[in-house]
Amino acid sequence: MKTALYPGTFDPITYGHIDIAKRASQIFNRVIAVVAENPSKNPLFSVEERLEMVTESLMDVKNLEVIRYDGLIVDCLRENNGSVIIRGLRALSDFEYEFQMAYTNRNLYSVAETVFFMPSSKYTYLSSTMVKQIGRLNGAISDFVPDHVKMRLQKKFSISS
């Protein structure tokens, strides 16, 4: 049984993340979306809020579970008997960083393989950062995030619908 981890900050989860998670679940027996506690980032949402949003967004994916983790992803991979790390690549600019991370993870844990997913073309440009910027300025984000995420963003920014 192949277990794949799909780590991310998911601040917030977008349709691009959901697209990759669903496609990964069609390839791997078990997929674990790992909500990362990344100390180098300053997330808008708490880990608990992000866990709730990711869980609600992916609840219809039968072979997918959601966890939080605050250590090295390779340690999480080991603890969950996994061997694959799922990463999304939107543009060429993502590649260098992801390439370095993939080799570093394999160096830390020799069975770690990284599989890159390109999002569907309609989500290629989409990022959580962009969604937050649009949401902060009361722009339309319905095409980018599920309604429950949109409502949380509006509440964070004190915007009425």
NUMI-295976 format. One record per residue: residue in one letter; x, y, z negated of N, C-alpha, C in turn. Coordinates in steps of 0.05 Angstrom, whole numbers, padded with zeros to 5 digits, always signed. Last residue first. Layout:
AXYZXYZXYZ
...
END
This chain:
S-00412+00799-00072-00417+00789-00045-00438+00804-00031
S-00366+00843-00105-00392+00830-00103-00397+00821-00075
I-00303+00833-00133-00318+00842-00109-00345+00828-00109
S-00259+00823-00167-00283+00838-00176-00299+00850-00152
F-00221+00788-00154-00217+00816-00144-00241+00834-00151
K-00242+00743-00177-00215+00752-00185-00211+00781-00178
K-00290+00739-00148-00290+00744-00177-00263+00755-00187
Q-00270+00728-00097-00286+00752-00102-00287+00759-00131
L-00246+00678-00108-00230+00701-00100-00245+00727-00105
R-00291+00648-00121-00271+00652-00141-00252+00675-00134
M-00318+00649-00072-00331+00661-00095-00310+00666-00117
K-00281+00621-00040-00288+00649-00034-00300+00663-00058
V-00286+00571-00063-00261+00585-00065-00265+00615-00060
H-00338+00557-00049-00331+00558-00077-00305+00572-00082
D-00335+00559+00008-00351+00579-00007-00343+00581-00036
P-00268+00546+00033-00295+00538+00026-00309+00559+00009
V-00233+00591+00078-00235+00576+00052-00264+00568+00048
F-00236+00615+00128-00211+00606+00119-00212+00588+00094
D-00283+00638+00141-00272+00620+00161-00247+00607+00151
S-00292+00674+00099-00309+00650+00101-00298+00629+00121
I-00269+00722+00092-00252+00699+00089-00267+00673+00092
A-00269+00789+00108-00284+00764+00112-00264+00740+00111
G-00242+00833+00056-00246+00824+00084-00260+00797+00085
N-00228+00858+00009-00256+00853+00015-00261+00846+00044
L-00175+00858-00002-00185+00882+00012-00214+00878+00021
R-00169+00808-00024-00164+00831-00041-00175+00857-00029
G-00176+00776+00023-00196+00777+00001-00193+00801-00017
I-00128+00787+00050-00154+00794+00062-00176+00796+00041
Q-00092+00767+00012-00090+00795+00021-00117+00804+00033
K-00108+00713+00008-00109+00731-00016-00108+00760-00008
V-00097+00696+00060-00125+00695+00050-00128+00713+00026
M-00041+00701+00061-00058+00718+00079-00087+00719+00069
T-00028+00663+00022-00020+00691+00019-00037+00709+00036
S-00045+00616+00046-00058+00625+00022-00052+00655+00017
S-00050+00621+00118-00034+00617+00093-00051+00627+00069
L-00056+00606+00187-00069+00610+00161-00050+00604+00138
Y-00040+00594+00238-00032+00620+00227-00040+00624+00197
T-00065+00545+00248-00036+00548+00250-00026+00573+00236
Y-00118+00532+00250-00107+00539+00223-00077+00544+00224
K-00131+00517+00301-00146+00540+00290-00136+00548+00262
S-00099+00471+00310-00091+00497+00321-00106+00521+00309
S-00088+00435+00250-00103+00439+00274-00098+00467+00284
P-00019+00434+00227-00048+00437+00223-00062+00439+00250
M+00027+00382+00231+00020+00408+00241-00010+00411+00237
F+00062+00348+00181+00036+00351+00195+00034+00379+00206
F+00117+00308+00168+00107+00335+00174+00081+00333+00190
V+00138+00269+00117+00123+00268+00141+00111+00296+00145
T+00196+00246+00086+00178+00269+00089+00165+00267+00116
E+00211+00194+00040+00209+00203+00068+00189+00226+00070
A+00249+00168-00009+00231+00190-00003+00233+00197+00027
V+00286+00132-00024+00263+00121-00010+00244+00143-00001
S+00325+00161-00053+00331+00151-00026+00307+00140-00011
Y+00323+00219-00082+00308+00194-00084+00308+00181-00057
L+00358+00260-00070+00351+00255-00098+00337+00229-00103
N+00359+00257-00015+00384+00255-00029+00379+00248-00059
R+00306+00268-00003+00317+00242+00003+00344+00236-00011
N+00305+00322-00021+00288+00301-00034+00298+00273-00028
T+00340+00344+00016+00346+00345-00012+00330+00324-00027
Y+00313+00336+00064+00339+00323+00060+00347+00323+00030
A+00267+00368+00054+00264+00339+00060+00291+00325+00055
M+00289+00419+00047+00276+00406+00025+00273+00376+00029
Q+00309+00429+00098+00327+00428+00075+00315+00413+00052
F+00260+00429+00126+00281+00410+00134+00301+00407+00110
E+00234+00472+00103+00222+00445+00100+00243+00424+00106
Y+00267+00515+00121+00263+00510+00093+00253+00481+00088
E+00261+00508+00177+00287+00507+00165+00285+00501+00135
F+00204+00512+00189+00219+00487+00193+00245+00487+00177
D+00175+00558+00187+00173+00540+00164+00194+00518+00165
S+00184+00581+00237+00196+00594+00214+00195+00576+00189
L+00152+00552+00271+00180+00546+00271+00194+00558+00247
A+00092+00539+00233+00107+00553+00253+00137+00545+00251
R+00069+00503+00198+00052+00521+00214+00067+00532+00237
L+00071+00442+00171+00088+00460+00186+00070+00477+00204
G+00062+00409+00109+00051+00422+00132+00071+00441+00145
R+00082+00346+00084+00086+00375+00085+00073+00386+00111
I+00081+00291+00042+00068+00304+00064+00074+00334+00062
I+00125+00241+00026+00117+00268+00019+00105+00281+00044
V+00125+00173+00007+00121+00193+00028+00113+00220+00016
S+00125+00136-00032+00149+00138-00016+00148+00160+00005
G+00103+00122-00100+00100+00132-00073+00126+00133-00059
N+00092+00110-00154+00100+00088-00134+00096+00097-00106
N+00088+00152-00187+00064+00143-00173+00069+00122-00153
E+00139+00163-00203+00119+00156-00224+00094+00145-00212
R+00163+00178-00153+00172+00154-00168+00150+00144-00187
L+00136+00226-00145+00135+00205-00125+00142+00178-00138
C+00154+00256-00188+00125+00250-00185+00121+00227-00166
D+00207+00259-00173+00200+00246-00198+00170+00238-00198
V+00202+00289-00127+00212+00262-00125+00207+00246-00150
I+00186+00338-00146+00166+00322-00131+00176+00293-00128
L+00203+00356-00212+00211+00351-00185+00192+00333-00171
G+00145+00381-00249+00173+00373-00246+00181+00370-00217
D+00092+00388-00259+00109+00411-00262+00139+00404-00260
Y+00029+00374-00230+00055+00365-00237+00073+00389-00239
R-00038+00348-00227-00020+00370-00230+00008+00359-00237
I-00077+00313-00176-00063+00315-00202-00047+00341-00203
V-00127+00280-00142-00114+00306-00147-00102+00305-00175
E-00133+00230-00091-00137+00239-00118-00121+00265-00122
L-00164+00196-00038-00148+00218-00047-00154+00225-00075
N-00199+00162-00012-00173+00151-00020-00153+00173-00029
K-00245+00194+00000-00246+00171-00018-00219+00162-00028
V-00262+00258+00001-00241+00241+00012-00236+00218-00007
D-00296+00292-00023-00308+00273-00005-00287+00254+00008
M-00266+00327-00054-00280+00306-00068-00293+00285-00049
L-00236+00371-00040-00228+00345-00028-00244+00322-00040
S-00255+00415-00066-00252+00417-00037-00247+00390-00024
E-00253+00400-00120-00279+00404-00107-00277+00404-00077
T-00196+00396-00126-00214+00373-00131-00241+00377-00117
V-00182+00449-00115-00172+00428-00098-00189+00403-00101
M-00208+00477-00157-00214+00483-00129-00205+00461-00110
E-00185+00452-00203-00214+00451-00198-00220+00456-00169
L-00130+00466-00196-00139+00438-00197-00168+00435-00191
R-00135+00522-00200-00127+00510-00174-00134+00480-00173
E-00150+00526-00253-00168+00536-00233-00161+00524-00205
E-00104+00504-00278-00131+00492-00282-00150+00501-00260
V-00064+00540-00263-00063+00512-00253-00090+00499-00256
S-00095+00603-00244-00082+00585-00263-00081+00557-00251
F-00084+00645-00187-00101+00627-00202-00084+00610-00221
L-00040+00672-00166-00064+00687-00174-00081+00671-00192
P+00028+00655-00185+00002+00649-00173-00021+00667-00183
N+00087+00668-00171+00069+00681-00190+00040+00677-00179
K+00141+00621-00167+00118+00635-00156+00101+00647-00178
S+00177+00592-00195+00187+00614-00179+00165+00630-00165
P+00150+00551-00220+00158+00574-00237+00169+00597-00220
N+00096+00518-00198+00121+00528-00188+00129+00553-00203
E+00063+00467-00207+00067+00489-00225+00095+00500-00218
A+00023+00439-00156+00049+00445-00168+00048+00469-00186
V-00019+00389-00147-00020+00418-00152+00005+00425-00168
V-00019+00341-00101-00004+00349-00125-00005+00379-00127
A-00060+00293-00078-00055+00322-00075-00043+00331-00102
I-00044+00231-00056-00046+00246-00081-00040+00276-00074
V-00071+00178-00021-00060+00205-00019-00065+00219-00046
R-00066+00113+00004-00071+00130-00020-00057+00156-00017
N-00056+00095+00055-00076+00081+00038-00085+00099+00014
F-00051+00142+00109-00040+00129+00085-00063+00117+00068
I-00084+00162+00150-00060+00148+00157-00049+00131+00133
Q-00125+00190+00129-00132+00171+00151-00108+00153+00158
S-00102+00225+00096-00117+00203+00083-00126+00183+00104
A-00082+00263+00131-00063+00245+00117-00077+00221+00106
R-00129+00289+00144-00115+00273+00165-00095+00254+00153
K-00141+00313+00095-00160+00293+00107-00146+00277+00128
A-00096+00347+00088-00102+00326+00068-00121+00304+00080
I-00101+00381+00132-00078+00364+00130-00084+00341+00111
D-00151+00406+00120-00147+00393+00146-00123+00372+00143
I-00138+00431+00072-00159+00410+00073-00156+00394+00098
H-00101+00470+00088-00093+00449+00069-00113+00425+00071
G-00136+00500+00122-00112+00487+00133-00101+00465+00115
Y-00174+00520+00087-00182+00499+00106-00158+00486+00120
T-00138+00525+00025-00150+00536+00049-00160+00513+00066
I-00130+00538-00045-00132+00518-00023-00147+00531+00000
P-00099+00603-00060-00118+00581-00064-00115+00560-00041
D-00056+00561-00076-00064+00586-00090-00075+00607-00071
F-00026+00512-00072-00055+00513-00067-00067+00538-00081
T+00024+00491-00079+00014+00509-00099-00016+00512-00097
G+00033+00421-00066+00030+00449-00058+00021+00465-00082
P+00042+00355-00039+00046+00376-00059+00042+00404-00048
Y+00018+00298-00028+00015+00323-00013+00018+00346-00034
L+00046+00234-00025+00040+00257-00041+00038+00281-00023
A+00024+00169-00009+00036+00194+00000+00027+00216-00019
T+00033+00100-00011+00023+00124-00025+00039+00148-00016
K+00016+00041+00020+00032+00066+00022+00018+00089+00008
M+00017-00024+00000+00000+00000+00000+00018+00025+00000
END
